[in-house]
Amino acid sequence: MLQGIELINCAKASAKQGSAVAAKNCGYDNNIGLFIENLNKACQQIGVDINELNDLITDQQIAKESRKVLEISPDTVSDL
């Protein structure tokens, strides 16, 4: 079971998938209550207040995931 900043980082990476998936990914299996409790403690230790798991999702993450990438390349190798 992850603790401290490792727990926060893992939970943040899994936050969009929900508490059950985040708990499993962080080593808590089906013990979601203990996962949330330890996550809250870890966040308090670094001065971050969260009300729910989704509070860990930052605006930067949202922007990065929603940006659209347009690839531009020639149609053929001879058009380089």
Rosetta blueprint (number, residue, H / E / L):
1 M L
2 L L
3 Q L
4 G H
5 I H
6 E H
7 L H
8 I H
9 N H
10 C H
11 A H
12 K H
13 A H
14 S H
15 A H
16 K H
17 Q H
18 G L
19 S H
20 A H
21 V H
22 A H
23 A H
24 K H
25 N H
26 C L
27 G L
28 Y L
29 D L
30 N L
31 N L
32 I H
33 G H
34 L H
35 F H
36 I H
37 E H
38 N H
39 L H
40 N H
41 K H
42 A H
43 C H
44 Q H
45 Q H
46 I L
47 G L
48 V L
49 D L
50 I L
51 N L
52 E L
53 L H
54 N H
55 D H
56 L H
57 I L
58 T L
59 D H
60 Q H
61 Q H
62 I H
63 A H
64 K H
65 E H
66 S H
67 R L
68 K L
69 V L
70 L L
71 E L
72 I L
73 S L
74 P L
75 D L
76 T L
77 V H
78 S H
79 D H
80 L L
